[in-house]
Amino acid sequence: MSICFFRPNEIAEIRLKFSNVNKSENQASLRLAPKQANAIETYEVYETDNEELSPKLAIYEWMDRLKKQFPKGTDFLLWHKGFNKPTTTKDISLQLTKLLRELKI
């Protein structure tokens, strides 16, 4: 199962660390530190096919794909106290981290 579809420069804009960029296969390894361990988990993140897709639009495209995968709803994965405030890159980064942990990917 692919986690999300981002170009490596989009990942950098939402403050997620990535390494091992493989341009020939259009993928990069995304590393997230788990809450309860010092180890680092590695996830594969694939680039988008659309070169004009902005980071925010890429996230919404990814959310649409999640909604198709989880038809009962994904709102519980992204809810937070400041849901009515404007979204920042920090909020997006925190919510993606929470989502990955909740899905146990």
Helices and strands as residue ranges (DSSP letters): H 8-13, E 18-22, E 27-32, E 41-46, H 55-69, H 75-78, H 89-103
